Amino acid sequence: MWLGVLLVFYSYIGYAVIIWLINKFKKNNAIYVDKNSFEPSVSVIIAAYNEEDIIRRKIENCLRLDYPADKLKFIFVADGSSDDTVKIIQEFPQVQLLYKEGRLGKVAAINRAVTFATTDYIIFCDANTFLNKNCVKEIVKHYTDEKIGAVAGEKKVADINNTNTADAAKDGEGLYWKYESKLKKIDSDFYSVVGAAGELFSIRTTLFEPLNSNILLDDFIMSMEICKKGYRVVYEPKAFATEAPSLSMQDEQKRKIRISAGGFQSILMLKGLLNIFKYGKLSFLYISHRVSRWVICPIMLPLIFICNFLYFLQTGSLSYLIILIVQGVFYFSALLGWIFSLNNIKVKLLYVPYYFVFMNVALYIGFFRFLNNKQTVLWHKAKRK
């Protein structure tokens, strides 16, 4: 039981505290450069599928970015779109449209788009995210360091109120990404971000290698493969992409299950990174931040409860009874959070236990989808507010 408690605590909090303390005593090797002194050519690649509701605002957002127009190229891939996405993109001669009939998935779209990128660097972002004005400058400044192979921007969840739904999706997702952003900053300061988010990340064009068409987490695999080559992925919070929260927890569940299935696929594909003797700091971060969260914690959580219950039955210990009650209250709070969200009752105090349990349940479902090969790359995107 105590081993399980230790592993769960380490995965979610402990390892970050250890690295944060190490970072405090590390020599500051930060690179300070004039943002205006380094302006290489950049391609922004956006894969869009049936995004007619938002694609116009996305393009307008891109055209407002503060970067020399002659050094910034926009490539929109809209393969297979059956709505007015292609028609809307064609209204903007400033951007390059790639389109062909038939939907092969995001990975195929990215592989095709990169062949049209003739710039030094590439920025990937989603069609339903909006970038801050200075994000390109904030990203490219890191490439003055030749050891940097990729830059991960920050994902922000927009604070959108919707009186028709409970806020569990918005507040739960928002809290999670604030927590993840803190971890990315700590990881980056220690050595490297372990997995960039597809909402906004950048790579050196020369480091791109075509991805297998069956990959579910293209952003994660791409950034980790760059790390395997000896480059670092740094985190830049001043470059951020803002995204609306999922419309409901049902839509958020679809997204989490797909990510979970992709996580198990990624662990299998990146099994070499488990060799800490070969990859050192990178393996330490990868195992601590990702593998333990995806594999160890979902197994340990029910085992902690079961072992606690059995040991209390055996000994009648008051201290173990208290621990059992605390766990029971936590899981009951998660259950109440789920029930309240279904009935649009807003109790923010319950969102943390609810979202925590929700993420781990999604990992179980995602694991079985991965085993049964039922998670397709042609997934139906979650609806957003």
C-alpha positions, -999 to 999 in steps of 0.1 A, spaced: 0 0 0 27 25 10 47 16 -21 17 25 -42 12 58 -23 49 67 -28 48 59 -65 16 80 -72 29 109 -51 63 107 -69 46 107 -103 23 137 -98 43 158 -73 75 142 -60 97 141 -90 88 177 -99 98 189 -64 131 171 -67 139 186 -101 127 220 -89 152 219 -60 180 208 -84 171 237 -107 174 261 -79 211 252 -74 219 249 -111 240 275 -129 218 297 -150 226 290 -187 197 309 -202 202 325 -235 195 362 -237 191 375 -272 176 405 -289 143 393 -304 147 415 -334 182 404 -342 173 368 -352 145 365 -377 149 333 -397 123 320 -422 94 302 -406 65 281 -420 33 278 -399 16 245 -407 -21 240 -398 -40 207 -405 -77 215 -407 -106 191 -413 -141 206 -415 -133 237 -396 -157 261 -413 -169 276 -380 -135 288 -370 -111 287 -399 -116 323 -409 -108 336 -375 -78 313 -374 -64 327 -406 -70 363 -395 -52 355 -362 -22 341 -382 -20 372 -404 -18 394 -373 13 378 -360 42 402 -354 68 389 -377 82 400 -411 57 389 -437 84 380 -462 99 355 -438 66 339 -426 48 313 -447 14 298 -438 4 263 -451 -31 251 -445 -38 214 -452 -76 207 -456 -75 172 -470 -109 155 -471 -129 185 -458 -165 183 -469 -178 216 -456 -168 252 -466 -133 251 -450 -115 250 -484 -137 277 -499 -129 300 -469 -92 294 -471 -92 303 -508 -104 337 -499 -69 345 -484 -42 346 -511 -16 352 -483 -18 316 -473 -10 284 -492 -38 258 -494 -31 221 -498 -62 200 -506 -70 166 -520 -100 144 -517 -101 117 -491 -92 119 -455 -61 101 -444 -56 117 -410 -35 144 -394 -2 126 -397 -6 122 -435 -15 159 -438 16 169 -418 39 147 -438 26 162 -470 27 198 -458 63 196 -446 74 188 -482 62 223 -491 81 240 -463 112 256 -476 120 276 -445 145 270 -417 120 263 -391 84 250 -388 57 259 -363 28 234 -360 -5 245 -344 -41 234 -345 -69 250 -365 -90 257 -334 -63 276 -314 -54 312 -314 -18 324 -311 -5 355 -292 9 382 -314 46 377 -305 47 339 -304 69 335 -335 96 358 -322 94 342 -287 99 307 -303 126 314 -328 149 332 -303 158 298 -288 172 285 -321 203 306 -316 214 277 -295 223 249 -318 215 223 -291 178 233 -293 159 211 -317 124 221 -309 104 246 -289 72 239 -271 47 267 -266 21 269 -238 -15 257 -241 -41 279 -224 -78 270 -220 -100 300 -226 -122 310 -198 -156 307 -216 -187 306 -195 -217 286 -209 -249 286 -189 -261 255 -207 -234 232 -193 -216 227 -161 -180 240 -159 -163 207 -151 -148 204 -186 -135 240 -186 -123 241 -150 -109 206 -149 -91 209 -183 -79 244 -173 -65 233 -140 -48 203 -156 -31 224 -182 -19 250 -157 -4 220 -137 11 206 -169 26 239 -179 44 241 -145 58 207 -151 70 216 -186 88 246 -173 105 225 -146 114 198 -171 128 223 -196 149 241 -170 164 207 -159 170 193 -194 141 190 -219 104 190 -223 92 154 -226 65 157 -253 53 189 -269 16 197 -272 3 199 -308 -16 231 -301 17 250 -305 52 236 -311 81 242 -334 110 222 -349 141 227 -370 130 217 -405 161 196 -410 152 174 -381 118 164 -394 113 127 -404 81 115 -420 59 99 -394 42 65 -396 6 69 -407 -8 50 -378 7 73 -351 -19 87 -327 2 113 -309 22 128 -337 33 158 -316 46 137 -288 64 112 -310 79 139 -332 93 159 -302 107 128 -285 124 115 -316 142 149 -318 153 144 -282 166 109 -290 189 126 -315 206 145 -287 187 178 -291 167 195 -264 130 206 -265 127 239 -245 95 254 -231 85 290 -240 55 302 -219 56 336 -237 44 318 -269 10 304 -262 -20 290 -280 -55 296 -265 -81 270 -271 -118 268 -261 -126 241 -235 -144 210 -245 -182 215 -248 -189 188 -222 -171 161 -202 -184 136 -228 -164 154 -255 -134 157 -231 -136 120 -226 -133 113 -263 -101 134 -264 -86 118 -232 -93 83 -244 -76 90 -277 -46 105 -260 -45 76 -236 -45 50 -264 -18 71 -281 2 72 -249 4 34 -247 13 33 -284 41 58 -278 56 38 -249 59 8 -272 74 29 -300 98 47 -277 108 16 -256 144 25 -261 140 56 -239 135 33 -209 172 27 -210 183 53 -185 220 43 -189 219 54 -225 196 85 -224 203 97 -188 183 128 -179 159 123 -208 150 88 -197 146 100 -161 122 127 -171 103 104 -196 98 77 -170 90 100 -142 66 124 -160 50 101 -187 55 64 -182 47 64 -145 16 86 -151 3 65 -179 11 30 -167 20 28 -130 -5 52 -114 -37 37 -129 -26 3 -116 -15 16 -81 -47 36 -74 -71 6 -70 -44 -15 -54 -38 12 -27 -75 11 -18 -77 -27 -18 -45 -32 2 -57 -5 27 -90 -22 31 -75 -57 36 -49 -45 60 -76 -27 81 -97 -59 82 -66 -78 94 -54 -54 120 -83 -31 129 -58 -3 130 -74 32 136 -47 49 115 -55 26 85 -92 32 90 -86 70 88 -66 65 56 -94 43 42 -120 69 50 -99 96 33 -97 76 2 -134 68 3 -142 105 7 -120 114 -23 -136 88 -46 -171 97 -34 -163 133 -41 -153 123 -76 -185 104 -80 -205 135 -68 -186 157 -92 -196 134 -121 -232 133 -111 -233 171 -106 -217 177 -139 -243 156 -156 -270 178 -140 -252 211 -146 -247 217 -109 -215 237 -104 -194 227 -74 -158 236 -82 -144 219 -51 -153 186 -67 -137 192 -100 -102 182 -89 -111 147 -76 -135 142 -105 -110 152 -132 -82 131 -115 -103 100 -114 -117 108 -149 -82 109 -164 -72 75 -149 -104 59 -160 -97 72 -195 -63 55 -193 -79 21 -187 -103 26 -216 -75 39 -238 -53 9 -229 -80 -16 -241 -86 4 -273 -48 3 -279 -48 -35 -273 -77 -40 -296 -64 -16 -322 -98 3 -321 -84 38 -319 -82 51 -354 -62 81 -366 -94 93 -382 -109 102 -349 -139 125 -344 -127 156 -328 -141 168 -295 -167 196 -297 -156 228 -281 -174 258 -267 
